[in-house]
Amino acid sequence: MTTFDWDFSTPTPSPMGDHDVPTASDRLKGRRVALLVTGGIAAMKTPELARGLRRNGAEVVAFCSDEALRYVAAEALEWATCNPVVTALTWKAEHLSDSAPFDAYLVAPATHNTIAKMAHGIGDTVVTSALVSALGRMEQGRCKVIVAPTMHGTMHNAQLVDNARRLAAQGVVFAAPRDAYGKHNMPDTEFLCVCVGRALSTSPLRGRRILVTAGPTPVPIDGVRRIVNRFRGRLGAEIAAELAWRGADAELLLGDGAWRPAAWVPTTIARTYDDYRRLVLERVETGLFAGVFSAGVADYRPASAVDGKIASGQAQLALNLVPTEKVIDLACAADPDMHCVGFKYLEKVTEEELIRVARGRLDRAGLIVATRGEDTRGTEQRALFVREGGVVAVDGKRAIAAALADHLEGLTARETAQDSPDRGTNVLSLGGVRE
């Protein structure tokens, strides 16, 4: 028997019910989402999309046009949403949703026809009637409308672009389609969930450019071999994801350690330490609100890398290692107004010693996230947030990412207070690198 053969054993017991979904996050908790399904073949994927929204805490109600029901069964969507599917309008005026208003309307898939009707105010189906009301609510600041365009490449014409631009100017959010096989394909479920979260976000980080560095920064020994540490950047990816959910323009600069984050996380790979240094400084020069420097940057490198491959079989191989430049120092010097978050990792020290060392880094960053090797176990991690005002312990990668995003949000509030002409005398003025 191989791993491909069923051994006829029973499934592992689970407390989850048939309609339950495993919790991915609570980022959409308390949010009602209308999933508007139109007549494209991608409609067959919408039950999974509905469950993805629910995994992030949303309540979902599906609206389906007659054409959509050619590609997805109403029963499948009812099973996925745990709500009746709206397929026709009744005396309840389901398209108005007055009794239970929606926070977001997600049109997925959105056909060329539906986008054209949206742009010109035509409400002749269940879906387009709901959209007429949704656009009115959106203009009143009562909801968000997100559209996932999905169609064959030949249907991407001037009319589509004109209609989309018209709607975007009104405030409609267009989720970037997945480009493949000459078509605008519907994006992955997680991508669309993040798009909904970003549209609904009220975070002051919305639109702020933030660089998150993570992973190792390999240094070459020769054309084949390199020195690399064991860090892979999972915490940094979690931080970048949290910032993206909150609406920030976050980029993950990930050192090459083989592991890759979810495809939707905006990621640039730094193949070597030199790549990392160059890319960080390029990003800083363009202007950043904040830099989160969680990468495990190489402290040493060979004085010179061998061109080609060092012959194997030698009894000994001596390497002359020299210190690398501290990229975080270069970045802070390049833009003293950039908010900086530094990281410090030590092993086999007490928390008191870790805090003492971390405090010594507060001259270059307003926050140091300090961790010990013994406090890191797989996906679990304990960190100490060290600031001038004190130390706070945070447990778990997701919690660390959220707390760091909260810290950055607090900085925007301080900037607003500092810029206010009547801010008074109780506002702390922060010089140089700001906390």
Long-range contacts (C-beta under 8 A, 24 or more apart in sequence): 19-79, 19-82, 21-51, 21-54, 21-55, 22-55, 23-55, 23-57, 24-52, 24-55, 24-56, 25-55, 25-56, 25-57, 25-245, 25-398, 26-56, 26-57, 27-56, 27-57, 27-197, 27-245, 28-53, 28-56, 28-57, 28-58, 28-193, 28-196, 28-197, 28-200, 29-56, 29-57, 29-58, 30-57, 31-57, 31-58, 31-59, 31-103, 31-104, 31-196, 31-200, 32-58, 32-59, 32-60, 32-61, 32-100, 32-101, 32-102, 32-103, 32-104, 33-58, 33-59, 33-60, 33-61, 33-102, 33-103, 33-104, 33-105, 33-106, 33-196, 34-60, 34-61, 34-62, 34-63, 34-97, 34-102, 34-104, 34-105, 34-106, 34-130, 34-134, 35-60, 35-61, 35-62, 35-63, 35-77, 35-81, 35-106, 35-108, 36-62, 36-63, 36-105, 36-106, 36-107, 36-108, 36-127, 36-130, 36-131, 37-62, 37-63, 37-64, 37-65, 37-68, 37-72, 37-77, 37-108, 37-109, 37-127, 38-65, 38-67, 38-68, 38-107, 38-109, 38-110, 38-111, 38-113, 38-114, 38-127, 39-65, 39-66, 39-67, 39-68, 39-70, 39-71, 39-111, 39-113, 40-68, 40-71, 40-109, 40-110, 40-111, 40-150, 40-151, 40-186, 41-71, 41-109, 42-71, 42-108, 42-109, 42-150, 42-185, 42-186, 43-68, 43-71, 43-72, 43-109, 44-71, 44-72, 45-186, 45-189, 46-72, 46-77, 46-80, 46-108, 46-109, 47-72, 47-76, 47-77, 47-79, 47-80, 48-80, 48-189, 49-108, 49-189, 49-192, 50-77, 50-80, 50-81, 51-80, 51-189, 52-189, 52-190, 52-192, 52-193, 53-106, 53-193, 53-196, 54-80, 54-81, 54-82, 55-193, 56-193, 56-197, 58-196, 59-83, 61-85, 61-86, 61-102, 62-86, 63-87, 63-94, 63-95, 63-126, 63-127, 63-130, 64-126, 64-127, 65-125, 65-126, 65-127, 65-128, 66-125, 68-127, 86-126, 86-130, 87-126, 88-126, 89-126, 89-129, 94-126, 94-130, 95-123, 95-126, 95-129, 95-130, 95-132, 95-133, 96-133, 97-130, 97-133, 101-137, 101-142, 101-143, 102-134, 102-143, 103-143, 103-144, 103-200, 104-143, 104-144, 104-145, 104-146, 104-196, 104-199, 104-200, 105-130, 105-131, 105-134, 105-143, 105-144, 105-145, 105-146, 106-146, 106-148, 106-192, 106-196, 107-131, 107-145, 107-146, 107-147, 107-148, 108-146, 108-147, 108-148, 108-150, 108-175, 108-186, 108-192, 109-148, 109-149, 109-150, 109-186, 110-147, 110-148, 110-149, 110-150, 111-150, 111-151, 112-149, 112-151, 112-155, 112-159, 112-160, 115-147, 115-149, 115-160, 115-163, 115-164, 115-167, 116-159, 116-160, 116-163, 118-147, 118-163, 118-167, 118-172, 119-162, 119-163, 119-164, 119-166, 119-167, 120-163, 135-170, 135-172, 138-170, 138-171, 138-172, 139-170, 139-171, 144-173, 144-196, 144-199, 144-200, 145-171, 145-172, 145-173, 146-172, 146-173, 146-174, 146-175, 146-192, 146-195, 146-196, 146-199, 147-172, 147-173, 147-174, 147-175, 148-174, 148-175, 148-177, 148-186, 148-187, 148-192, 148-195, 149-174, 149-175, 149-177, 149-184, 150-177, 150-183, 150-184, 150-185, 150-186, 151-183, 151-184, 152-182, 152-183, 152-184, 153-182, 153-183, 153-184, 156-184, 173-198, 173-199, 187-264, 188-263, 188-264, 190-262, 190-264, 191-263, 191-264, 194-241, 194-244, 194-245, 194-264, 197-245, 197-246, 198-244, 198-245, 198-246, 198-247, 201-245, 201-246, 201-247, 203-246, 203-247, 203-248, 203-405, 203-409, 204-409, 204-412, 204-413, 204-416, 205-243, 205-246, 205-247, 205-248, 205-289, 205-405, 205-408, 205-409, 205-412, 206-246, 206-247, 206-248, 207-247, 207-248, 207-249, 208-248, 208-249, 208-289, 208-290, 208-408, 208-412, 209-248, 209-249, 209-251, 209-286, 209-287, 209-288, 209-289, 210-243, 210-248, 210-249, 210-250, 210-251, 210-288, 210-289, 210-290, 210-291, 210-292, 210-408, 211-250, 211-251, 211-253, 211-280, 211-283, 211-284, 211-288, 211-290, 211-291, 211-292, 212-236, 212-239, 212-240, 212-243, 212-250, 212-251, 212-252, 212-253, 212-292, 212-294, 213-252, 213-253, 213-254, 213-255, 213-276, 213-280, 213-291, 213-292, 213-293, 213-294, 213-295, 213-297, 214-239, 214-240, 214-252, 214-253, 214-254, 214-255, 214-294, 214-295, 215-254, 215-255, 215-256, 215-257, 215-259, 215-270, 215-295, 215-296, 216-255, 216-256, 216-257, 216-295, 216-296, 216-298, 217-255, 217-270, 217-272, 217-273, 217-276, 217-295, 217-296, 217-297, 217-298, 218-255, 218-256, 218-257, 218-271, 218-272, 218-273, 218-298, 219-272, 219-273, 219-298, 219-300, 219-301, 219-302, 219-305, 219-324, 220-272, 220-302, 220-305, 221-302, 221-305, 221-306, 221-310, 221-319, 222-305, 222-306, 222-307, 222-308, 222-309, 222-310, 223-305, 223-306, 223-307, 223-308, 223-309, 224-309, 225-309, 225-310, 226-272, 227-298, 227-300, 227-301, 227-302, 228-257, 228-298, 229-296, 229-298, 231-255, 231-257, 231-295, 231-296, 232-257, 232-258, 232-259, 233-257, 233-259, 233-261, 233-294, 233-295, 234-259, 234-261, 234-379, 234-397, 235-294, 235-381, 235-397, 235-400, 235-401, 236-292, 236-294, 236-295, 237-261, 237-262, 237-265, 237-267, 238-397, 238-398, 238-400, 238-401, 239-292, 239-294, 239-400, 239-401, 239-404, 239-405, 240-265, 240-266, 240-267, 241-265, 241-401, 242-398, 242-401, 242-402, 242-404, 242-405, 243-405, 243-408, 246-405, 246-409, 248-405, 251-283, 253-279, 253-280, 253-283, 253-295, 255-295, 255-296, 273-297, 273-298, 273-301, 273-324, 276-327, 277-325, 277-327, 277-330, 280-327, 280-330, 280-331, 281-327, 281-330, 281-331, 281-334, 284-331, 284-334, 284-335, 284-338, 285-334, 285-335, 287-335, 288-335, 288-338, 289-338, 289-339, 289-408, 290-338, 290-339, 290-340, 290-341, 290-408, 290-411, 291-328, 291-331, 291-332, 291-338, 291-339, 291-340, 291-341, 292-341, 292-404, 293-327, 293-328, 293-331, 293-340, 293-341, 293-342, 293-343, 293-365, 294-341, 294-343, 294-369, 296-345, 297-324, 297-326, 297-327, 297-328, 298-324, 299-323, 299-324, 300-324, 328-364, 328-365, 329-364, 332-364, 332-365, 332-433, 336-432, 336-433, 337-434, 338-433, 339-366, 339-408, 339-411, 339-433, 339-434, 340-364, 340-365, 340-366, 340-433, 341-365, 341-366, 341-367, 341-368, 341-369, 341-404, 341-407, 341-408, 342-367, 342-368, 342-369, 343-368, 343-369, 343-370, 343-371, 344-368, 344-369, 344-370, 344-371, 345-370, 345-371, 345-372, 345-373, 346-370, 346-371, 346-372, 346-373, 347-372, 347-373, 347-374, 348-373, 348-374, 351-384, 354-384, 355-384, 355-386, 355-391, 358-384, 358-386, 359-386, 362-386, 362-387, 362-388, 363-433, 364-433, 365-433, 366-411, 366-430, 366-433, 366-434, 366-435, 367-404, 367-407, 367-435, 369-400, 369-404, 387-435, 388-435, 389-435, 411-435
